[in-house]
Amino acid sequence: MADAKLLRQQCLDRMEADPRNYFGGLAWLREAFMAIPREHFVPTRVWWPRPGDDGLYKLIDRDKTPNAWLKAVYRLRTPLITQIDDGAVPASGPATGWFTSSISCITVVIEMLRHLAPRPGERILEIGTGTGYSSALLAHRTGPGTVTSIEIDPHIAAHARQRHSALGADVHTITDDGELGHPAAAPYDRIVSMASVRRIPPAWLRQLRPGGVLVVPLDTPFGWDLTVLFTGTGHGTAVGRPVATVEFMRVRGQRGARPHGELGWPADAAPQQWRDYEVRADQDGQLIQFVQRRTPVRP
Ligand SMILES: C[S@@+](CC[C@H](N)C(=O)[O-])C[C@H]1O[C@@H](n2cnc3c(N)ncnc32)[C@H](O)[C@@H]1O
């Protein structure tokens, strides 16, 4: 029988050895990763994210194949699908459809939190609670009463609340449209979205304190998303730089495609130069411009 703690340690060792520098030397992030049992947040039945020869996503059931389930939970670069078609597809067998909720893969979660760089006592807003795993990692760092997380799907939110409570993780999970943020607990020192957007929701910019940090996966014309690290002015504007390539599911309200020109992208945006764009966002929209970096950045 696989051992969760051992699998966690193996994941940590592999990420430490990877040139992508997942933990960035941050001891708190390593500690949080080792302290929070990822398996505690993963539902009993999840879908594998790549289709089989029959075109269906295989269901992995902890009750039937506990070893395979646990190994899947600790696959470094594999998200596990927890909802298809907004819950219209029951988790009772192989299925097909649109992925609408997942537990993001380990490397992506760690990389997002590294860029977010939360500090103890800071007020954090997370959009896209999902299973509750990433918010539990956040709360481990920032402490009691600091993390608000918004999940649009009531069933997914209920699962996360139950899992937080069973683990004693102090996260305030709200069922709402995260694009509106949560003004009641604003301003936030840091906001992180675990679902991607085509356009930065103005509420996030308004609810960020001056100098606050926003980390969000942004749709691009390149066929994948960019994680953009913004600094807010506190007056509804922010300027950001892409820090990583990533793929996320969209927030519900922004699933429909829009021409990238309308979203502030230049017509000649070049994927190989993704690091050299700057994103300016405000209440009226966003502008993405080529601004060559002067200093090399780490991977
Ligand atoms: C990739 S999952 C998040 C994974 C999560 N961070 C975890 O650790 O399990 C994205 C989540 O965003 C949620 N979501 C989509 N649109 C949303 C919105 N407008 N507001 C809040 N949550 C949203 C989805 O229901 C889904 O659960």
The ligand as an SDF file (V2000), in Angstrom:
LIG
                    3D

 27 29  0  0  0  0  0  0  0  0999 V2000
   -8.9100   24.4440  -10.9730 C   0  0  0  0  0  0  0  0  0  0  0  0
  -10.2340   24.5050   -9.8540 S   0  0  0  0  0  0  0  0  0  0  0  0
   -9.4710   25.1120   -8.3760 C   0  0  0  0  0  0  0  0  0  0  0  0
   -8.6070   24.1070   -7.6880 C   0  0  0  0  0  0  0  0  0  0  0  0
   -8.3750   24.4220   -6.2460 C   0  0  0  0  0  0  0  0  0  0  0  0
   -7.5810   25.5710   -6.0610 N   0  0  0  0  0  0  0  0  0  0  0  0
   -7.8840   23.2470   -5.4590 C   0  0  0  0  0  0  0  0  0  0  0  0
   -6.8770   23.3480   -4.7580 O   0  0  0  0  0  0  0  0  0  0  0  0
   -8.5400   22.2180   -5.5190 O   0  0  0  0  0  0  0  0  0  0  0  0
  -11.1150   25.9520  -10.3710 C   0  0  0  0  0  0  0  0  0  0  0  0
  -12.3720   26.2080   -9.5670 C   0  0  0  0  0  0  0  0  0  0  0  0
  -12.8550   27.5070   -9.8840 O   0  0  0  0  0  0  0  0  0  0  0  0
  -14.2560   27.4710   -9.7370 C   0  0  0  0  0  0  0  0  0  0  0  0
  -14.8240   28.6430  -10.4100 N   0  0  0  0  0  0  0  0  0  0  0  0
  -15.0580   28.8420  -11.7360 C   0  0  0  0  0  0  0  0  0  0  0  0
  -15.5890   30.0690  -11.9350 N   0  0  0  0  0  0  0  0  0  0  0  0
  -15.6570   30.6550  -10.7310 C   0  0  0  0  0  0  0  0  0  0  0  0
  -16.1150   31.9180  -10.2910 C   0  0  0  0  0  0  0  0  0  0  0  0
  -16.5940   32.8240  -11.1400 N   0  0  0  0  0  0  0  0  0  0  0  0
  -16.0500   32.1810   -8.9730 N   0  0  0  0  0  0  0  0  0  0  0  0
  -15.5770   31.2710   -8.0890 C   0  0  0  0  0  0  0  0  0  0  0  0
  -15.1480   30.0560   -8.4510 N   0  0  0  0  0  0  0  0  0  0  0  0
  -15.1680   29.7550   -9.7570 C   0  0  0  0  0  0  0  0  0  0  0  0
  -14.6530   26.1430  -10.3570 C   0  0  0  0  0  0  0  0  0  0  0  0
  -15.9270   25.7310   -9.9400 O   0  0  0  0  0  0  0  0  0  0  0  0
  -13.5050   25.2510   -9.8430 C   0  0  0  0  0  0  0  0  0  0  0  0
  -13.8790   24.6020   -8.6600 O   0  0  0  0  0  0  0  0  0  0  0  0
  1  2  1  0
  2  3  1  0
  2 10  1  0
  3  4  1  0
  4  5  1  0
  5  6  1  0
  5  7  1  0
  7  8  2  0
  7  9  1  0
 10 11  1  0
 11 12  1  0
 11 26  1  0
 12 13  1  0
 13 14  1  0
 13 24  1  0
 14 15  1  0
 14 23  1  0
 15 16  2  0
 16 17  1  0
 17 18  1  0
 17 23  2  0
 18 19  1  0
 18 20  2  0
 20 21  1  0
 21 22  2  0
 22 23  1  0
 24 25  1  0
 24 26  1  0
 26 27  1  0
M  CHG  2   2   1   9  -1
M  END
$$$$
